[in-house]
Each structure stands twice: as C-alpha cells, then as structure tokens.
Amino acid sequence: MTSHRSSAPIVALWALAPIAFSQNPQYDLLLKGGHVMDPASQIDRVMDVAVKGDRIARVAPEIPAAQARKALDLGGLYVTPGLIDLHTHVYAGPHPGSLFPDSTALVTGATTVVDCGSSGWRTFEDFKARIIDRSKTRVLAFLNIVGWGMTKGEEAENNIADMDPEATSAKMKQYPDIIAGVKTAHFARPGYAAIKRAVEAGRLSGRQIMVDDRIYTNSERTTREKLLEVLRPGDLHTHTYNDRQLELLDRFTGKVQPFIREARERGVLFDLGHGAGSFLWPVATRAMQQGFPPDIISTDLHATSIMVPRSDMPNCISKLVNLGMQLREAIERSTLAPARVLRRFPELGTLGEGRVADIAVFRLETGVFAFKDAWGKRFMGTKRLECVLTVRNGEIVYDVDGLAFPAWSTAGDYEVIP
C-alpha cells in the first residue's frame, strides 16, 4: 500500500533555505519559527532557539535573524530537546547484535543513548575505548550484572558465579558520569539470583537497576512478587508491552492487573523497550486504553529490531501517539523522564538556557501509515513523526532536507572544484 502523507502546515520550498548569515553574530545558530516542545520548561508554542557554542543561549518568541551567524526557518516543524533513548545496544565489539550509535541514533533525533547490559565490569573498558570515546552521540551505560555482559552468549548470562555485585559496583563508582545503573537480562534459570545480585550492586553503588526477565512457568518468578517484593522504588522493568516479561494484563479479563498499578504507585518504573519481540499490539492497545502508558519511551534498538519492527525513537513515539498519547506527553517521556532517571536533569532533557545544545527537529506527518509490532502484526495509523534535523553539542549532525544548506546556484563560487 502506498501511503498518503502530508505535513501541517505545509512548508513552502523557499522557506527551507537558510536565512542570510550575519556579519556580527551574537549567536552561532538560530532556529526560527518552529513549535518548541520542551516539557521541562513548560514551553509548547512557536518560539526561536538560539545557540552559542555548545550551549542553548536563548529561547524567546522573536530573536532577529541578524543576530546569528546562521539562521534556519523551521516553520511547521517541532523543535524538542535531543531525545534520550534509555535502552539500546551499541557495544559494537564482540556483541553481534549491536549498532554504532552515530549511524542509528543521531538520524532519529536521539542525542543520548544508554547501552543496557551489553557490557559488564570485565568488558566495560573495551566498550568505552571502542564506542563511548569515539562517538558524537552521548553514550551512557547500564552495566550488566554478568561480568562478561552479553558478549559470550546465553551460557555466560546464566553463570551466577560471574554476577559479582562488588566488582560491578566498583566499576560503576570508577565511572559515575557514564555508568548510570545495573542491568540484568536473559536469565533462564529458576529463581531470583540474577535480579537480587543486580539489586545488591545497585544498593552498593546507590543506583537503580533495569530488569529484562521472563515469567515462564518454570522460572519460579511471578510479576507480582518481582515488582512488589524484589524491585525497589526507582528500579525499572523494561519490555512493558511484552506479556512474557510482565503479566501486565489479566489473561482472562484483559484488564491491567491491580498489582501493576500498585507497583507504579510504590515507584517502580515501566520502560517501553520495544525491541524485536517486546511490543505487542493487543497488550499496548489495551494498556493505553486503560490509562497505563510506559513511564519511559525507549527502543531496545539492535540489529534485529532496527529493520522490520523499526524500533527507533520517532517510530516508538508515533505508535504511542496513534494509540492516544499526546505528542507533548510522548516527548516528555523521551526527554525529561529519562534525564531524571539518569540523574542528568537539568543538564539533559531540556532546552533551558545555558544547557547543552542537544536539539531535535521533527515533522509530524498526517496520512495513512502502517506500523508494525514486534510479532509481525500491522496497525494503520494517521500520524507519523520523522526527524529532519539533529543538533548535538551545538553542531548540526543530521539534516535530511538540507535546511542549513544554501542553494548551490546562488551560494557563490566553490573554493575547490573536484
């Protein structure tokens, strides 16, 4: 099916050209006329955003274009803080399912990603050298409770002897600005050994944990016990809309379980974690209808979730918007909420003046679009969010429509002709 799409309001082609450069600029970059959506600052209207160096210099209703070295007309587009993807896999060393963040995050408006459990305390230094230190994208981590992380397969992930809370905590304390928490995942043996050791590492380090954990009959684990007795307030359970991880809905009535709401009330957080198997339309639709959205919107983006399910941030946001979530609320759960989990607000998650200039620009398209869940089922929606521009640390790093490019025929002579 060929989808019909449009953007409202329609941006004329002439408006896409950058406004003339200033001779005596006060700012380096000026984003004019976009609909600024910054829940942290309670801004939801057309505003101008000025950038000086790597910082947000000013947000105001009208900033003259003459004050900026480069000014872009963003009429009809949405301007938000750079998105924070709280659940990805970017350790591109031994882990075969990972993705290099600059190729997959910046093109979607995500300026910060959190690798969840690809590395453990034994492999974190390699991860830092290979990926974190080489990426334009800000890369943070939840350290796997397994020392080898996800680099040696399922057998290693079930090795309780390699789940060392003290070594994990020590590595976290060595890099407090990078390692934000502990992850436990894929534990296939009975009982709570993996989760409890992750909780102990979280206690020793003063950080929260994220759980990716099955509730099969032979697991000797239940959703109620896990959420109400093992996890602490502030801990996260990912894969919210996967009924193998959480019995979110009663199997007989289709209603959100009372103990799920009780867990939320006691401070347990629910992370979307779409991935290649953890977003199901029947679960997501019923949960949203009953007022149970995820606290955090994240992708679990990796090699098997990026293509067919397309679990990137704009697509995840689009799915929730089509299920009834307001765009402003979705942006809040993709910026402010994860920044608070990471304890990086207000430096991240806002366009506040003086904060780092991580900015995303989106087009909200209307029409008829196909959205796929992680189990190969389709849903037809009427709205789709697409990233058109990303600014990271004050630098334009993605510009799909060439908004910052002058027309070649009027831009003057090329300095070098190839």
N, C-alpha and C positions, 0 to 999 in steps of 0.2 A: 504494500500500500504506500502510495506517495503522500507524504504529509503536507498539508497546507500550513504555512506558518507566516506570521507577521509579528511586528513589534509595535507596541503602542506607547507613546506616539511614534509615528514613523520619522526617522531622522533623514533629512534631505542629504544628498551626496555632498553638496557644497559644504555642509556643516561638519563633515567628517575631517576636513583639512585642519591642521593645527593653526591656531591663531598666530599672528606675526610675533617674532621674537622681540623682546625688549632690549633697548640699548643699555639701560642702567637697572638691571633687575634687582628687586628686593628678594624674590623667590626664584628657585630653580625650576619648579614645575607647578603649574596651576591647573587644577581640574575644575572646569566651569560648567555650571548648569545641570549637573547630574542630581538625581534624587539620592541624597545621602541617607543611608540607613545605618545608624550607629546606636544600637540599643543601650550600650553602656553610658552614652551621653544623652540619651533620650532625644535623639535627633531622628526625624523621619519626614524630611521635606527637601525641596530643592535648595542646595547650598553649594558654595565654592570651597574647595580644599586646596590650600597652598602648602608646598613642600620646600624646605630649605635644607640642603644636605641630606642627611638620613632621617630627618625629623618632620613631623607634622608641625607647620609653623602657624597656621591659622585656619579656622573653619568659620565662614561667615556667609551671610546672604548674598553679598556682592563684593568681589575683590577685582579691581581693574586688571584687565589682561596686560596692560602696560607695565605692571609691577613684576612680571615674571619673565624669565629667560625663555620659557616655553609654556604656552597655554593651550589646553585642549578643550574643545566644545563637546561636552558629554550629555547634551540634551536628549532626553528619552531613555537614558541608561541609569542603572542603580550603582551607587558607589558605597562600598562597605569596607570595614576593616578586613585585612587579609584573613582568609579563613584558617582555622586551626583544625587539622584532621587528627583526632586523638588516637586513631587506631589504624596504623599502616604497617607494611613490611618492606623496609628499604635496605636491609643489610645485604648488599649485593656480593658478598664474599661467598662462603660455602652454601648459603641458603638458596636453593634453586628457584623459589617462588617469589623472590624479592624484586623490587623495581627501583631504579635510580630516581631519586625524588625530583631532580630538576627537570626530568623529561616527563614526569607524570603528575606532579603537584602544581607547579607554577602555571601550567597551561589551564588549570581549573580554578585559579584564584586562591589556592591554598599556599600560604607563605610559610606556615609552620606545620610540620608533621611529627607524629610521635610513633616511633617504631615500637611495637608492642611484642616483646618477647623473642625477637629473632636472635638476640644476643643474651648471654648470661655473663656472670662475673669472669669466667675463663676467656670469653671471646670479645668482651666489650672493647678492649684496646684495639683489636683488629678492626672492629666496626667503626670506631672513632677515626682511625687513620684512613680507612678506605672510603668512608662515606661522609661522616659528620664534618670532618675538617675540609672536605673538598666540595661541599655543596653550597650553592647560593641559597637554597631552601634552608630555613632553620630546622635542624633535625634534633629532636629530643628523644628520650627513650623511657620505656618501662622495661626494667631488667628482668629477664626470665629467672625464676627461682631455680631452674636447672642450670648448672654451671656452664654447660655447653650450649644452652639456648636451644634453638631449633636447627642446629647445624648438623646433627648426627642422627636424625630420624626418630621414629616412634619409640624404639627401644630405649634410647637415651632419655626421652621425655618421661619415661616411666621409671627411671632409676632414682628411687627415693634417696639413696646414699649420696647422689650428686646434688640434692636440694639442700644447700647449706645456707641457712639464714644469716649466720655471722659473716661469711665471706661475701654474700650478696649485699648486706648492709654496709660492709666496709667499702665495697666498690662504689656504692651509692654516695657515701659520705665523701669519697675522693672526688666525685664529680657532681656536686649538688645542683649546679646550674644546668646540667644536661640530663641527668637521670632523675625522672620525676616520680617513679613508683616501681612496683613489682608486678610481674605478670605470671600467672600460671595458666597453662593451656594443654589440652590434648591428653590429660592424664586418664589412662584407660584401666587402671587397677581399682579395686574396690576401696571405698573409704575416703577420708578427708586429708590424707597425709600431705598431698601437694598444696592444697589450699591452706592448711594450718601452718605449714612451713613458710608459705608466702606471707601469711598474716604475721608470723613471728618476725620475718625480715622487715615487714612494714612497721611493726612496733619498734624494732631496734633502730630503724632509720627515721622514724617519725613521718612516714609516707603512707599513701593509700595503696591498695592493690587492685588489679583488674583480673577478673576470673573469666576464663573460657572453659566451660566444664559441662560434660554431658550428664544426663539424669536417666540413663537407661536402667532397666530393672536390675541388672547385675552390677550396677555401680555402687549400690548401697548408699546412695545420696538422694536427697529429695530437695525440691525447690524451697519448700517451707523451711526446712532445717538449715539449708545453706544460707538463705537470706536473713533469717531471724536469729540464728544461733551462732553461726561461724563468721560471717562477714560483719565488719564494724561500720558504724556511720562514716560516710565519706568514701568507702570502698565502692568499686564499680563492678557490675556484671555486664559483660558485653553480649552481643547477639540477642538483643531483646526480643526480636520477632522470629526466633527460631525455636520451635517447640520441643526440640531435642535438648536444648540448653536450659530452658526455663519453662515450667508449666504455667505460662502466663494466663492462658485461658482454661477454664474448666472444660474438660473433654466432652462433657455431656450437655452443658448449658451454653457454652460459647461465651460465658461471662468472664471478665477479668477476676482472677482469684482475690478474695479479700486479703490474704496474707501478702500478695504482691503490693497492694496499696499500703498495707501495714509496714512493709519493708521500706517503701519510699518515705513514709512518714518518719521512720526512725533514721533516715539519712542515707540509705543505700541508693546509689545512683545507677541508672539504666542507660547503657551506651548502645547506639544502634548497631555498629559493627556489621554492615551489610554483607560484605564478602561474597564468596561463591556458593554459599549454602545457607545463609542465615537471615534472609529477608523473604518471608512468605506472605503473599497477598492475603490469604484467609486470616492470618494472625494480625498482620499490620492493619488491615481494614477494620476488623472488629475492635482491636485495641484503640484505634484512633476514634472510632465511633463512640466508644465508651469513655473517652477523655483520658487515655493513657498513652501520651506521646513519649518518645525517648527523652531523657534529660540532656543527652549529648548526641549530636549527629556526627557519625564517623563512617568510614568506608570499609575498613579491613581490606584495603586495596593491595592486591598482589597479582602475580602473573595469571592466575586463573579467574580472577574477578574483574579484571580491567576490560576484557574484550566483550564477551556475550552479556553478562549481567551489567557491565559498565557501572561499577560501584563507586564512581568518583563523586566528589562533594556536590557539584551542581546537580548531578543526576539524583543523588540521595535527597537533596533538598526538594527537587522537583517532585519526586514521588510523594513526599510528605505534604507538600502544598496541594497536590492533586487529591490527597486524602483529607483535606480540610484545614491543614495548618496554615496560619497566616505567614506571609513571607517574612515579616518583621520577627516573628517568633522563631522561624527557622534560622534566620541569620543570628539571632541571639544564641541559639543552641549550637551554632557553628563558630562563634567568636567569643563572646563574653563567658558563656558557661564553661567551655574547655579551658579558657585562660585562667579561670578561678580554680579549676581542678588542678592545673599545673602550678598554681601559686605564682603566676606571671602577670596577673592583672594588677595595676593598670598599664604596665609596660606593653602588654599584648592585649588583643581583643577589643581595641577601641581606636577611634580616630581623634582622640583627645589631643589638644595642643601640647607639644613638647614630647609626644610619644613617638616611637619608632614608626617610620613611614612605610608600613606594610599595608597595601591597599589593593582591593579587588574591584573590578568594574564588570557589571553583568547586563545582559539584555534579557528581558523577560518576554519570551515569545508566546503568542497565543495561536491556537490552531487545533489540530488533531495529531497527537503523538503517541507512539507505542512505548510503553515502559515494561521492562521485563523483571521478574523476580529471580531469586537465586535458584529456583527449581524449574525454570523453563516455562513459566506461565506469563501471559501478556495481559496488560491493563491499558486501556486507552484513556489518555488524559488530554486536557485542553491547555495546559501551561507548561512551559519548559524554560529553565534558566540556563543560560550559556555565558561562560566567561569570555570577555572580549579584550580585557587589559589587566595586567598584573604589575604592581609596583612592589619591589622588595628592597627594603633599606634605602628608599628614595630613588631607586633606579628602575626604569621600565624594563621588565624582563620578558614580557609577553604582550603582543599587540597584534591580534588576529586580523583586524581591519586596517592596520596602518594608520591609526588615529594620530600618531605622533609624527607621521612621515609627510613631508611636503610632496606635492606633485612634481615628478621629475622634469616635466616640460617647463616649469616656471621656477624651479629651485636654483637656477644658476648653473654654472659650468661644474662638471666633475673635476676633482683635483687629479685623478688618475683614470685614464681610460684603459680598461683591460684589453 
